[in-house]
C-alpha cells in the first residue's frame, strides 16, 4: 500500500517521472528475483537488488537525457543516493 501511495503522491522532492522509473525498475527486479528463486534456486542479496535498481534507473535516465523531461532528473536521482 505504501508503494502505490508513494507512486501517486504529488511530492515536490521527487518528480513523477523519477517515481515511475524507480517503480518500473523495482517491479522488474521483484519479478526477476521471483523467477530466479522459483526456476533456478538462486537468490540475490538485498544489496545486490538495490544496486541493480539503481543502475537500471540511471541507465533509463541516461538513455533519455536529451529529452526536456529528463534534463535534471539525474541530479535529482543522485541527490537521493
Secondary structure, DSSP 4 states (H G I P E B T S, - for coil): -HHHHHHH---TTS-HHHHHHHHHHHHHHHHHHHHIIIII-----HHHHHHHHHHHHHHHHHHTTTSGGGTTHHHHHHHT-
